Amino acid sequence: MVADRCFPVSMNELIVNFAPTGMVATRERSPHVPLTPQEIIDSVLEAHAIGITLAHLHVRDPEGVPTLSPDVYEEILLGIRRDAPDLVLCLSLSGRLEPDFEPRRAPLGLKGMAKPDMASLTLGSLNFPGKASINQPDVIVGLAQAMRVAGILPELEAFDSGMLQVARGLIADGVLCTPCYMNLIFGNRASAQLDFLDVANMTSRLPDSCYSAFGGIGHWQLPANALAVAMGTGVRVGLEDNLYLRRRELATNAQLLQRVHRLADLHERAFMTPGRFRELMRLKPGGGEYGTLE
């Protein structure tokens, strides 16, 4: 049984944040990456059957190009909720795709059952191999405020300790509310690494009342997941971050998820249900608002 550790929030129930597809992978790199709306819907529903807490969604247009189109997001959200109305759904508003505020704000206007429960909010700019993710301070604040007005929970993302300082400042200024949820992403060449110094530095700067998950890029996904399971935090897992099950063997999303469940079983940690996450984060059911759960 996992005991309380040095985190602001440590628990036995394992948050499993499923990231089935991103902006970079192509069919040439892996035949298993879901790209079309129906492929993404099917992948999320398969993951829901295995056991996930929330799904972090990127989408593509009909030509396979990454997009922030509210129409494409709406198709996928409605498709998932027809069969998994309880699942917590999060939209990516990545600065790697679009640096400006208005295109990133647009999906926050979706209504009814197409309304997202969460949306990503990267807390600073950073370099990925070959491309930067641009997140200007005014855009970060603007998106946080737009999410709050819409009743959508931010999925905070931090790649280095400076971004955690931004989160603490936004909470102090009343821009962000607590409890909050944050992904700590390790292994990007220009960001925090999965070593004990960086992990300690990042986790020590988490805001109070913050539920967190570790993600690892590329071959760092498995050690990041294993460390998170052992330490009492959550995991982010899926083909967005890592295409391989082991060296030279391509993975499916189901295989990556099943491996996380095996790790959780070894540590006697049950995965956190979407309903439990909603209770902790004050999220009303599908299409509802972030706030007090009646």
ZAZAFI-238247 format. One line per field, with one value per residue (C-alpha): residue number from 1; residue in three letters; x, y, z. Coordinates in nm, 2 decimals. Layout:
REM residues N
n c(NUM|...)
res c(ala|...)
c1 c(X|...)
c2 c(Y|...)
c3 c(Z|...)
//
This chain:
REM residues 294
n c(1|2|3|4|5|6|7|8|9|10|11|12|13|14|15|16|17|18|19|20|21|22|23|24|25|26|27|28|29|30|31|32|33|34|35|36|37|38|39|40|41|42|43|44|45|46|47|48|49|50|51|52|53|54|55|56|57|58|59|60|61|62|63|64|65|66|67|68|69|70|71|72|73|74|75|76|77|78|79|80|81|82|83|84|85|86|87|88|89|90|91|92|93|94|95|96|97|98|99|100|101|102|103|104|105|106|107|108|109|110|111|112|113|114|115|116|117|118|119|120|121|122|123|124|125|126|127|128|129|130|131|132|133|134|135|136|137|138|139|140|141|142|143|144|145|146|147|148|149|150|151|152|153|154|155|156|157|158|159|160|161|162|163|164|165|166|167|168|169|170|171|172|173|174|175|176|177|178|179|180|181|182|183|184|185|186|187|188|189|190|191|192|193|194|195|196|197|198|199|200|201|202|203|204|205|206|207|208|209|210|211|212|213|214|215|216|217|218|219|220|221|222|223|224|225|226|227|228|229|230|231|232|233|234|235|236|237|238|239|240|241|242|243|244|245|246|247|248|249|250|251|252|253|254|255|256|257|258|259|260|261|262|263|264|265|266|267|268|269|270|271|272|273|274|275|276|277|278|279|280|281|282|283|284|285|286|287|288|289|290|291|292|293|294)
res c(met|val|ala|asp|arg|cys|phe|pro|val|ser|met|asn|glu|leu|ile|val|asn|phe|ala|pro|thr|gly|met|val|ala|thr|arg|glu|arg|ser|pro|his|val|pro|leu|thr|pro|gln|glu|ile|ile|asp|ser|val|leu|glu|ala|his|ala|ile|gly|ile|thr|leu|ala|his|leu|his|val|arg|asp|pro|glu|gly|val|pro|thr|leu|ser|pro|asp|val|tyr|glu|glu|ile|leu|leu|gly|ile|arg|arg|asp|ala|pro|asp|leu|val|leu|cys|leu|ser|leu|ser|gly|arg|leu|glu|pro|asp|phe|glu|pro|arg|arg|ala|pro|leu|gly|leu|lys|gly|met|ala|lys|pro|asp|met|ala|ser|leu|thr|leu|gly|ser|leu|asn|phe|pro|gly|lys|ala|ser|ile|asn|gln|pro|asp|val|ile|val|gly|leu|ala|gln|ala|met|arg|val|ala|gly|ile|leu|pro|glu|leu|glu|ala|phe|asp|ser|gly|met|leu|gln|val|ala|arg|gly|leu|ile|ala|asp|gly|val|leu|cys|thr|pro|cys|tyr|met|asn|leu|ile|phe|gly|asn|arg|ala|ser|ala|gln|leu|asp|phe|leu|asp|val|ala|asn|met|thr|ser|arg|leu|pro|asp|ser|cys|tyr|ser|ala|phe|gly|gly|ile|gly|his|trp|gln|leu|pro|ala|asn|ala|leu|ala|val|ala|met|gly|thr|gly|val|arg|val|gly|leu|glu|asp|asn|leu|tyr|leu|arg|arg|arg|glu|leu|ala|thr|asn|ala|gln|leu|leu|gln|arg|val|his|arg|leu|ala|asp|leu|his|glu|arg|ala|phe|met|thr|pro|gly|arg|phe|arg|glu|leu|met|arg|leu|lys|pro|gly|gly|gly|glu|tyr|gly|thr|leu|glu)
c1 c(0.00|0.14|0.19|0.19|0.51|0.66|0.38|0.12|-0.13|-0.04|-0.29|-0.35|-0.58|-0.38|-0.49|-0.44|-0.43|-0.45|-0.29|-0.37|-0.24|-0.05|0.07|0.39|0.33|0.25|0.15|0.51|0.63|0.36|0.05|-0.10|-0.15|-0.51|-0.55|-0.91|-1.20|-1.34|-1.00|-0.95|-1.30|-1.24|-0.90|-1.04|-1.33|-1.09|-0.88|-1.20|-1.27|-0.92|-0.94|-0.85|-0.94|-0.93|-0.83|-0.61|-0.72|-0.54|-0.73|-0.65|-0.84|-0.96|-0.61|-0.44|-0.30|-0.32|-0.60|-0.78|-1.11|-1.41|-1.61|-1.36|-1.34|-1.72|-1.74|-1.49|-1.64|-1.99|-1.87|-1.69|-1.97|-2.23|-2.07|-1.86|-2.06|-1.87|-1.52|-1.33|-1.23|-0.96|-0.88|-0.53|-0.48|-0.11|0.12|0.32|0.03|-0.09|0.07|-0.22|-0.50|-0.82|-0.77|-0.68|-0.98|-1.23|-1.28|-1.37|-1.70|-1.84|-2.17|-2.39|-2.25|-1.97|-1.84|-1.50|-1.44|-1.08|-0.84|-0.46|-0.27|0.11|0.26|0.55|0.72|0.97|1.16|1.08|1.32|1.26|0.98|0.89|0.58|0.50|0.30|0.31|0.23|-0.08|-0.21|-0.16|-0.36|-0.62|-0.68|-0.69|-0.95|-1.15|-1.16|-1.28|-1.56|-1.66|-1.65|-1.36|-1.09|-0.73|-0.50|-0.18|0.14|0.49|0.81|1.05|1.04|0.99|0.65|0.56|0.65|0.41|0.13|0.19|0.18|-0.14|-0.30|-0.19|-0.33|-0.67|-0.64|-0.63|-0.83|-0.75|-0.76|-0.58|-0.44|-0.09|0.11|0.49|0.66|1.01|1.26|1.23|1.58|1.53|1.34|1.35|1.50|1.39|1.67|1.63|1.75|1.49|1.21|1.28|1.30|0.97|0.77|0.89|0.75|0.40|0.13|-0.07|-0.38|-0.24|-0.31|-0.03|0.08|0.42|0.47|0.78|0.88|1.00|1.19|1.14|0.77|0.81|1.05|0.83|0.52|0.70|0.84|0.50|0.32|0.59|0.58|0.21|0.13|-0.05|0.06|0.02|0.05|-0.01|0.12|0.13|0.45|0.60|0.56|0.74|0.67|1.03|1.34|1.25|0.90|0.61|0.34|-0.04|-0.22|-0.38|-0.04|0.09|-0.21|-0.21|0.16|0.06|-0.21|0.04|0.27|-0.03|-0.13|0.23|0.21|-0.15|-0.28|-0.63|-0.68|-0.89|-1.23|-1.35|-1.63|-1.38|-1.17|-1.48|-1.55|-1.20|-1.18|-1.54|-1.62|-1.99|-2.06|-2.01|-2.05|-2.10|-1.91|-1.60|-1.72|-1.90|-2.03|-2.38)
c2 c(0.00|0.34|0.57|0.95|1.09|1.44|1.54|1.80|1.52|1.15|0.87|0.50|0.55|0.59|0.87|0.73|1.01|0.85|1.04|0.83|1.05|1.37|1.60|1.44|1.07|0.95|0.62|0.59|0.60|0.37|0.20|0.20|0.58|0.68|0.97|1.00|1.09|0.74|0.59|0.83|0.75|0.37|0.40|0.60|0.36|0.06|0.24|0.31|-0.06|-0.13|0.14|0.51|0.82|1.08|1.12|1.40|1.46|1.59|1.59|1.61|1.76|1.53|1.57|1.44|1.78|1.87|2.12|2.30|2.29|2.30|2.09|1.81|1.82|1.81|1.50|1.31|1.43|1.33|1.00|0.91|1.02|0.81|0.50|0.65|0.94|0.93|0.96|1.29|1.44|1.70|1.90|1.99|2.36|2.32|2.62|2.40|2.40|2.76|3.04|3.29|3.32|3.32|2.99|2.82|2.97|2.86|2.50|2.63|2.75|2.40|2.34|2.06|1.71|1.84|2.06|1.94|1.88|2.00|2.17|2.18|2.48|2.47|2.72|2.85|2.84|2.56|2.40|2.05|1.89|2.09|2.31|2.55|2.55|2.92|3.02|3.39|3.51|3.70|3.39|3.17|3.41|3.46|3.09|3.03|3.30|3.17|2.82|2.96|3.15|2.84|2.62|2.40|2.26|2.35|2.05|2.22|2.11|2.18|2.08|2.26|2.41|2.76|2.66|2.54|2.89|3.03|2.80|2.91|3.27|3.23|3.06|3.34|3.60|3.41|3.33|2.95|2.77|2.48|2.18|2.17|1.89|1.90|1.68|1.69|1.59|1.45|1.36|1.64|1.74|2.11|2.05|1.86|1.51|1.20|1.20|1.23|1.59|1.71|1.50|1.63|1.99|1.96|1.78|2.01|2.31|2.16|2.39|2.27|2.08|1.97|1.63|1.53|1.28|1.19|1.17|1.06|1.13|0.85|0.58|0.77|0.69|0.35|0.47|0.78|0.56|0.32|0.59|0.76|0.44|0.37|0.73|0.77|1.01|0.96|0.86|1.00|0.72|0.67|0.69|1.07|1.05|0.71|0.48|0.17|-0.11|-0.20|-0.14|-0.18|-0.31|-0.07|-0.05|-0.01|0.21|-0.09|-0.25|0.07|0.09|-0.28|-0.24|0.05|-0.16|-0.44|-0.19|-0.06|-0.42|-0.49|-0.18|-0.26|0.06|0.06|0.30|0.61|0.60|0.91|0.95|0.97|1.22|1.43|1.42|1.53|1.80|1.92|1.84|1.77|1.48|1.50|1.84|1.99|2.27|2.29|2.40|2.27|1.92|1.91)
c3 c(0.00|-0.10|0.20|0.20|0.06|-0.01|-0.25|-0.18|-0.27|-0.25|-0.28|-0.33|-0.62|-0.95|-1.18|-1.54|-1.79|-2.14|-2.43|-2.74|-3.02|-3.07|-3.35|-3.45|-3.52|-3.88|-4.03|-4.15|-3.79|-3.65|-3.79|-3.45|-3.39|-3.42|-3.65|-3.78|-3.55|-3.55|-3.48|-3.18|-3.05|-3.08|-2.91|-2.62|-2.57|-2.57|-2.31|-2.10|-2.10|-1.97|-1.71|-1.74|-1.54|-1.82|-2.19|-2.33|-2.69|-3.00|-3.33|-3.70|-4.00|-4.29|-4.45|-4.13|-4.03|-3.66|-3.59|-3.31|-3.50|-3.26|-3.51|-3.51|-3.13|-3.11|-3.33|-3.11|-2.78|-2.88|-3.02|-2.69|-2.47|-2.65|-2.49|-2.20|-2.06|-1.73|-1.88|-1.81|-2.15|-2.19|-2.51|-2.61|-2.67|-2.76|-2.82|-3.05|-3.30|-3.25|-3.04|-3.07|-2.82|-3.03|-3.21|-2.89|-2.71|-2.97|-2.86|-2.51|-2.65|-2.72|-2.54|-2.40|-2.43|-2.66|-2.38|-2.26|-1.89|-1.91|-2.15|-2.15|-2.02|-2.07|-1.82|-2.03|-2.37|-2.45|-2.73|-2.87|-3.12|-3.44|-3.31|-3.02|-2.81|-2.77|-2.46|-2.40|-2.05|-2.16|-2.35|-2.05|-1.83|-2.10|-2.15|-1.77|-1.74|-2.04|-1.89|-1.56|-1.72|-1.92|-1.62|-1.76|-1.55|-1.66|-1.72|-1.62|-1.79|-1.65|-1.83|-1.58|-1.24|-1.37|-1.50|-1.15|-1.02|-1.28|-1.14|-0.79|-0.89|-1.09|-0.78|-0.56|-0.80|-0.81|-1.18|-1.10|-0.84|-0.62|-0.61|-0.94|-1.16|-1.33|-1.56|-1.49|-1.82|-1.81|-2.08|-2.34|-2.44|-2.35|-2.02|-1.69|-1.70|-1.52|-1.27|-0.89|-0.89|-1.14|-1.00|-0.65|-0.78|-0.97|-0.70|-0.42|-0.62|-0.68|-0.54|-0.23|-0.31|-0.65|-0.80|-1.04|-1.29|-1.44|-1.81|-1.99|-2.36|-2.57|-2.39|-2.06|-2.05|-1.88|-1.61|-1.55|-1.52|-1.29|-1.06|-1.04|-0.95|-0.68|-0.54|-0.51|-0.79|-1.12|-1.47|-1.82|-2.08|-2.45|-2.80|-2.80|-2.59|-2.69|-2.98|-2.84|-2.60|-2.59|-2.80|-3.17|-3.09|-3.17|-2.91|-2.92|-2.68|-2.52|-2.46|-2.29|-2.07|-1.98|-1.87|-1.64|-1.48|-1.42|-1.24|-1.04|-0.94|-0.82|-0.59|-0.48|-0.64|-0.80|-1.09|-1.00|-1.16|-1.36|-1.10|-0.81|-1.01|-1.07|-0.69|-0.60|-0.86|-0.83|-1.19|-1.27|-1.51|-1.89|-2.03|-1.68|-1.51|-1.29|-0.95|-0.65|-0.72|-0.57)
//
